[in-house]
Amino acid sequence: MPENDEVIILVDKHNTIIGDIPRRLMNFGRDYHRVTYILVFNKIGHLLVQKRTDNKAFCPGYFGITTGGVVEKGESYIDSAHRELKEELGFDAPLESQGAFLTEGEGFKIWGKIYTCLYDPAIHGELVLQPREVASVHEMSIDSIVKNTQGLPFTPDSFDALHHYANKLTQPKANDPL
């Protein structure tokens, strides 16, 4: 196995770890795995959306609503989220968990965990994009992403993560009057 080949955690349909596999042997359309999704907000409440490079294996050139990626062997969701934030955007920040969800589609079966954070250039400095994965970053409101009047191709799993997050925000709390 090449030294730089990621080893990915495999889970079952209930998100129980059942093993691991080198990325190059992974069947993303068949094997359930864990992924982190970080909704990175700026001070005015817009999301930092990444345009993926054209050489990505999954959804090349699409817009990823979230920062994040696969959870590797020996990592927790939170460790993976911090690693991905540093790798893709070049900064780290406190992360707030927004829960886990299952998403499936053509070419993916994922147990994802959503986090949110705030990016402030005055605190975190300028973004440093990972050239191999991130072509550019764009500020977008949640409303403009959901309505998608520009017809942008969003990665389906990150779109599901945003919907899960938005649905969580609109659900009444147990102690809220109906």
Backbone bond lengths (Angstrom), bond angles and torsions (degrees), N, CA, C in turn:
res aa  C-N    CA-C-N  psi(-1)  N-CA   C-N-CA  omega(-1)  CA-C   N-CA-C  phi
1 M - - - 1.448 - - 1.522 109.06 -
2 P 1.358 117.95 132.99 1.456 120.09 177.03 1.531 110.25 -58.66
3 E 1.325 115.74 145.02 1.461 121.02 -176.31 1.527 112.30 -61.68
4 N 1.339 118.02 -31.68 1.458 120.86 -176.09 1.529 113.25 -93.68
5 D 1.328 119.12 7.68 1.449 122.52 179.85 1.524 109.44 -75.38
6 E 1.330 116.15 119.32 1.459 120.91 178.27 1.523 109.60 -62.80
7 V 1.322 116.25 146.56 1.458 122.00 171.83 1.518 106.68 -111.12
8 I 1.326 116.04 120.13 1.458 123.58 -171.92 1.525 110.34 -100.97
9 I 1.333 115.65 139.38 1.463 121.73 175.80 1.529 108.98 -72.62
10 L 1.327 116.58 130.09 1.460 122.09 172.97 1.521 108.85 -99.49
11 V 1.334 115.89 140.53 1.462 121.54 176.97 1.528 108.88 -130.29
12 D 1.341 115.41 165.72 1.459 118.77 174.75 1.531 109.24 -92.69
13 K 1.322 116.44 -174.64 1.470 119.55 -176.15 1.528 113.25 -68.49
14 H 1.346 116.81 -5.35 1.462 121.40 176.95 1.531 111.67 -107.26
15 N 1.318 117.72 8.43 1.464 125.13 178.89 1.527 113.07 71.04
16 T 1.325 116.92 28.26 1.457 122.21 174.26 1.526 108.09 -94.63
17 I 1.333 116.87 130.81 1.466 120.27 -179.40 1.525 109.99 -63.71
18 I 1.345 115.89 129.95 1.463 121.12 179.50 1.527 112.37 -121.11
19 G 1.341 116.81 -3.35 1.463 119.71 179.26 1.507 110.95 157.61
20 D 1.313 115.14 -160.83 1.461 121.50 177.27 1.518 108.31 -151.25
21 I 1.331 115.03 164.85 1.455 120.21 -175.94 1.531 109.59 -154.30
22 P 1.334 118.59 143.17 1.472 119.62 173.38 1.537 109.27 -62.63
23 R 1.324 116.19 140.94 1.463 121.28 -177.43 1.528 112.24 -52.49
24 R 1.328 117.63 -39.43 1.464 120.77 -175.85 1.531 112.27 -66.21
25 L 1.351 117.96 -18.71 1.466 122.10 178.93 1.527 112.85 -100.90
26 M 1.315 116.50 -4.22 1.463 122.11 -175.42 1.523 111.33 -69.98
27 N 1.330 116.18 137.54 1.459 121.74 171.35 1.529 106.22 -105.87
28 F 1.323 116.48 95.38 1.456 121.57 -172.71 1.527 112.54 -65.28
29 G 1.313 118.59 -24.16 1.459 121.34 178.57 1.517 113.55 -82.81
30 R 1.337 116.95 -12.88 1.470 120.91 -178.03 1.522 112.43 -115.68
31 D 1.331 116.72 -39.69 1.464 121.43 -173.19 1.527 111.91 -88.86
32 Y 1.333 115.84 128.51 1.464 120.62 173.07 1.520 108.38 -74.73
33 H 1.323 115.91 138.80 1.459 121.10 177.41 1.521 108.91 -147.61
34 R 1.326 115.64 171.66 1.461 121.40 -177.53 1.526 110.42 -102.40
35 V 1.336 114.42 142.57 1.456 121.93 179.92 1.529 109.06 -139.65
36 T 1.327 116.21 143.00 1.461 120.64 173.59 1.517 109.33 -99.13
37 Y 1.322 115.03 144.64 1.462 123.05 178.04 1.523 107.82 -129.48
38 I 1.327 117.10 118.37 1.461 121.04 -178.92 1.524 108.43 -114.46
39 L 1.322 115.55 115.82 1.453 121.22 173.50 1.527 106.45 -84.34
40 V 1.325 116.28 110.69 1.457 122.07 -176.39 1.526 107.93 -98.99
41 F 1.337 115.73 110.67 1.463 122.43 -179.22 1.528 110.39 -97.33
42 N 1.343 115.68 148.73 1.457 119.31 170.47 1.535 108.31 -98.00
43 K 1.330 116.73 -177.93 1.469 120.77 -173.95 1.525 113.39 -64.73
44 I 1.324 118.96 -22.26 1.468 120.22 179.49 1.532 112.39 -97.62
45 G 1.326 116.94 8.62 1.461 120.71 174.89 1.511 115.77 88.34
46 H 1.326 117.48 8.17 1.464 120.04 175.90 1.528 109.52 -87.11
47 L 1.316 115.26 155.08 1.460 121.28 177.54 1.521 110.70 -91.11
48 L 1.323 116.05 146.51 1.456 121.46 171.16 1.525 106.56 -90.84
49 V 1.312 116.42 109.70 1.463 124.10 -175.26 1.527 108.28 -103.86
50 Q 1.324 115.94 133.27 1.459 120.97 -177.32 1.525 111.59 -97.56
51 K 1.324 116.04 131.60 1.466 119.33 167.43 1.524 105.79 -86.65
52 R 1.327 115.96 122.97 1.456 121.39 -177.23 1.531 110.29 -76.33
53 T 1.319 115.33 149.70 1.460 119.30 177.36 1.533 109.72 -67.97
54 D 1.306 115.62 160.10 1.469 121.27 -177.77 1.526 113.09 -74.83
55 N 1.335 118.05 -7.94 1.469 119.55 -179.77 1.529 112.77 -99.85
56 K 1.325 118.70 6.31 1.457 121.02 177.73 1.536 109.31 -67.40
57 A 1.326 116.29 141.87 1.466 120.42 -180.00 1.529 111.22 -69.56
58 F 1.326 117.49 -38.11 1.465 122.35 -178.25 1.529 108.78 -105.93
59 C 1.314 116.24 120.95 1.467 123.51 176.01 1.534 113.29 53.07
60 P 1.331 117.98 57.09 1.471 120.08 178.54 1.526 111.10 -61.01
61 G 1.341 115.62 136.73 1.454 120.97 178.07 1.518 114.98 77.71
62 Y 1.314 118.26 -3.16 1.457 121.85 178.77 1.532 109.34 -77.24
63 F 1.319 115.15 170.90 1.454 121.67 175.03 1.526 108.92 -100.69
64 G 1.324 115.67 124.28 1.458 121.60 176.10 1.516 108.30 -95.72
65 I 1.312 116.33 120.23 1.460 121.66 -177.47 1.523 110.38 -70.09
66 T 1.301 115.84 -23.55 1.455 121.62 -176.66 1.524 111.05 -120.78
67 T 1.318 114.28 159.88 1.455 121.81 166.45 1.522 104.68 -92.53
68 G 1.317 118.69 153.68 1.461 119.80 176.58 1.503 111.88 145.29
69 G 1.335 114.76 -169.70 1.449 119.72 -179.39 1.511 111.66 172.71
70 V 1.319 114.98 -170.60 1.462 120.86 -175.79 1.522 111.33 -67.80
71 V 1.325 114.52 144.77 1.462 121.65 175.61 1.526 106.86 -83.99
72 E 1.316 115.08 125.65 1.456 120.72 -177.32 1.529 111.42 -90.99
73 K 1.320 114.88 161.28 1.463 122.20 177.44 1.532 109.27 -52.71
74 G 1.329 115.75 132.73 1.460 121.40 178.77 1.519 114.17 85.76
75 E 1.333 117.95 -0.86 1.465 121.59 -179.69 1.521 110.84 -106.22
76 S 1.316 115.01 148.57 1.464 121.13 166.92 1.527 106.99 -90.18
77 Y 1.319 116.29 170.05 1.463 119.36 175.80 1.531 110.38 -57.61
78 I 1.331 117.19 -46.93 1.467 120.34 -175.82 1.534 111.58 -65.46
79 D 1.334 117.44 -39.12 1.468 120.12 177.03 1.526 110.41 -62.33
80 S 1.322 116.29 -42.96 1.466 121.37 178.72 1.525 110.83 -62.44
81 A 1.323 116.38 -42.54 1.469 120.40 -178.33 1.536 110.86 -62.62
82 H 1.324 117.38 -45.63 1.461 119.71 178.30 1.536 111.18 -63.27
83 R 1.339 117.09 -42.09 1.468 120.95 178.94 1.526 110.53 -60.85
84 E 1.329 116.61 -47.29 1.468 120.93 -177.94 1.523 111.84 -64.55
85 L 1.321 117.67 -39.60 1.457 120.95 179.20 1.527 110.54 -61.79
86 K 1.329 116.29 -43.74 1.473 120.61 178.39 1.529 111.25 -66.95
87 E 1.350 116.76 -43.05 1.468 119.81 -178.10 1.529 112.10 -65.79
88 E 1.330 116.89 -46.98 1.460 120.58 -171.28 1.523 114.10 -81.96
89 L 1.358 117.21 -37.06 1.460 119.90 -175.01 1.524 113.94 -118.97
90 G 1.327 116.88 -8.48 1.457 120.17 174.04 1.513 116.31 79.43
91 F 1.324 118.24 20.48 1.465 120.36 175.54 1.526 108.97 -145.97
92 D 1.323 115.52 166.57 1.460 121.31 174.54 1.522 107.50 -130.17
93 A 1.320 116.08 154.60 1.461 121.73 -177.88 1.525 108.75 -156.67
94 P 1.325 116.96 161.46 1.470 118.90 173.54 1.530 109.55 -60.22
95 L 1.335 115.58 137.26 1.466 121.62 -178.71 1.530 109.68 -113.84
96 E 1.328 115.35 137.18 1.461 120.90 177.14 1.521 108.69 -110.42
97 S 1.333 116.08 124.74 1.463 120.64 -178.92 1.529 110.58 -70.96
98 Q 1.332 114.95 136.94 1.460 121.75 177.76 1.530 111.69 -118.43
99 G 1.333 116.63 12.50 1.451 120.46 174.87 1.516 114.31 101.19
100 A 1.326 113.90 170.12 1.468 122.13 -178.80 1.527 109.12 -108.69
101 F 1.321 115.24 157.31 1.463 120.93 179.17 1.519 109.32 -155.72
102 L 1.316 115.49 158.73 1.462 122.67 176.87 1.523 108.11 -103.99
103 T 1.322 116.34 133.26 1.454 121.00 174.78 1.531 108.61 -136.41
104 E 1.311 115.25 137.01 1.462 121.36 179.36 1.522 109.04 -136.26
105 G 1.306 115.70 146.32 1.451 121.16 177.42 1.513 109.29 -168.41
106 E 1.321 115.75 -169.29 1.454 119.80 -179.58 1.527 109.32 -65.47
107 G 1.323 116.31 113.09 1.454 121.51 177.33 1.523 115.72 87.99
108 F 1.350 118.33 8.60 1.467 118.75 177.94 1.527 112.63 -154.98
109 K 1.337 114.39 143.20 1.465 124.89 172.69 1.522 105.55 -139.23
110 I 1.326 115.63 104.25 1.461 120.66 -166.52 1.523 112.57 -129.26
111 W 1.333 114.20 136.16 1.454 121.72 162.86 1.516 105.44 -100.72
112 G 1.318 115.67 107.27 1.452 120.97 -176.93 1.512 112.52 -103.93
113 K 1.304 114.96 153.09 1.456 121.30 172.42 1.520 107.19 -125.29
114 I 1.338 115.00 129.26 1.460 121.86 -175.43 1.529 109.85 -98.76
115 Y 1.314 114.28 136.97 1.465 122.13 173.63 1.519 107.77 -128.16
116 T 1.312 116.12 156.64 1.458 121.90 172.29 1.520 108.73 -124.41
117 C 1.334 114.83 151.64 1.462 120.11 173.52 1.516 108.67 -153.79
118 L 1.322 114.93 166.55 1.448 122.73 178.30 1.523 108.70 -110.18
119 Y 1.323 115.62 130.55 1.466 120.94 173.78 1.522 108.18 -105.97
120 D 1.334 115.60 124.91 1.459 122.47 176.82 1.526 106.98 -130.85
121 P 1.340 117.57 112.62 1.466 119.49 -177.44 1.530 113.19 -58.92
122 A 1.340 117.81 -27.38 1.467 120.54 178.56 1.529 111.03 -66.88
123 I 1.329 116.36 -27.14 1.469 121.43 -179.75 1.526 110.99 -97.52
124 H 1.331 116.50 -45.20 1.468 121.99 -171.30 1.521 114.81 -96.37
125 G 1.329 117.41 -9.11 1.454 119.71 -175.85 1.525 111.10 81.31
126 E 1.303 115.38 -177.85 1.465 120.47 179.77 1.527 110.03 -72.26
127 L 1.327 115.08 150.59 1.461 120.11 176.51 1.525 109.74 -66.03
128 V 1.324 115.60 143.19 1.465 122.10 173.64 1.524 105.98 -122.09
129 L 1.337 115.65 102.60 1.460 120.89 -173.76 1.519 111.51 -78.63
130 Q 1.325 115.40 142.70 1.459 121.55 175.96 1.538 107.23 -77.30
131 P 1.331 118.83 107.42 1.461 121.25 -171.21 1.523 114.58 -60.08
132 R 1.306 117.01 -28.95 1.465 121.33 -178.23 1.531 112.18 -72.25
133 E 1.350 116.76 -23.97 1.462 119.42 -174.35 1.522 115.08 -120.54
134 V 1.346 117.53 -30.95 1.462 121.07 -172.08 1.526 109.68 -115.88
135 A 1.334 116.22 113.55 1.467 120.67 179.60 1.525 111.20 -78.97
136 S 1.332 116.81 -39.30 1.463 121.45 -179.32 1.524 109.03 -165.36
137 V 1.339 115.40 166.67 1.464 121.92 178.21 1.521 108.30 -125.74
138 H 1.337 115.91 138.43 1.461 122.33 -177.12 1.521 109.32 -130.81
139 E 1.338 117.12 138.97 1.465 121.67 175.28 1.518 108.38 -85.95
140 M 1.340 115.70 129.22 1.461 120.62 179.60 1.525 109.13 -142.42
141 S 1.324 115.87 144.23 1.464 120.04 174.75 1.529 108.53 -78.67
142 I 1.310 115.91 155.15 1.468 119.76 176.90 1.517 109.60 -58.68
143 D 1.333 117.24 -42.16 1.463 121.67 -179.53 1.524 111.87 -59.43
144 S 1.344 117.30 -43.71 1.469 119.55 -179.47 1.525 111.58 -67.62
145 I 1.327 116.90 -31.48 1.469 120.02 177.48 1.528 109.64 -69.62
146 V 1.329 116.29 -47.93 1.465 120.55 -177.49 1.530 111.05 -63.80
147 K 1.326 117.41 -44.20 1.477 120.93 179.83 1.522 111.64 -72.98
148 N 1.344 117.06 -33.28 1.462 124.59 177.06 1.534 112.97 43.51
149 T 1.314 115.53 52.50 1.471 119.88 179.48 1.526 112.16 -66.93
150 Q 1.334 118.06 -19.74 1.462 121.20 177.79 1.523 112.42 -82.66
151 G 1.335 117.48 -9.79 1.459 121.12 179.32 1.519 114.00 68.92
152 L 1.332 116.65 33.57 1.468 120.44 -179.53 1.528 110.90 -71.42
153 P 1.325 117.29 144.39 1.470 119.34 175.82 1.542 109.66 -82.49
154 F 1.322 116.75 108.33 1.460 121.39 176.61 1.521 109.36 -96.62
155 T 1.334 116.92 144.37 1.461 119.17 176.12 1.527 107.70 -62.70
156 P 1.337 117.53 132.21 1.467 119.71 -173.88 1.522 113.88 -64.12
157 D 1.321 117.71 -33.45 1.462 118.87 -179.42 1.525 111.65 -71.40
158 S 1.341 117.97 -37.93 1.467 119.49 178.57 1.532 110.43 -71.75
159 F 1.335 117.29 -31.05 1.462 121.31 175.14 1.530 109.26 -65.02
160 D 1.337 117.11 -41.63 1.471 121.01 175.76 1.525 111.10 -62.28
161 A 1.336 116.96 -39.51 1.468 120.67 178.52 1.526 110.26 -61.71
162 L 1.331 117.21 -43.39 1.462 120.68 178.64 1.526 110.70 -62.96
163 H 1.326 117.05 -43.03 1.470 120.29 178.56 1.525 110.91 -62.87
164 H 1.320 117.37 -41.62 1.465 120.72 178.08 1.525 109.98 -60.89
165 Y 1.319 116.67 -44.95 1.468 121.75 178.79 1.533 110.50 -61.85
166 A 1.325 117.46 -48.00 1.468 121.43 -178.61 1.530 110.93 -63.61
167 N 1.333 117.51 -40.39 1.469 120.37 178.67 1.522 110.94 -64.89
168 K 1.324 116.52 -37.31 1.464 120.48 178.27 1.527 110.03 -62.34
169 L 1.327 116.76 -39.89 1.471 121.10 -179.18 1.520 112.30 -66.95
170 T 1.339 117.11 -29.99 1.464 120.50 -175.99 1.524 113.80 -92.70
171 Q 1.337 117.91 -6.99 1.465 121.19 178.63 1.521 109.41 -76.86
172 P 1.357 117.26 135.79 1.453 118.24 176.94 1.518 110.84 -66.77
173 K 1.321 115.65 142.53 1.460 120.86 176.29 1.529 109.02 -73.89
174 A 1.331 117.23 159.22 1.475 121.38 -177.25 1.528 111.90 -57.64
175 N 1.335 118.15 -33.41 1.450 119.70 -177.69 1.521 113.15 -99.23
176 D 1.357 117.94 5.16 1.462 120.59 176.68 1.516 110.38 -80.26
177 P 1.343 118.09 137.25 1.466 118.87 174.77 1.517 109.65 -69.64
178 L 1.315 116.05 144.06 1.467 120.54 179.87 1.470 111.84 -86.68
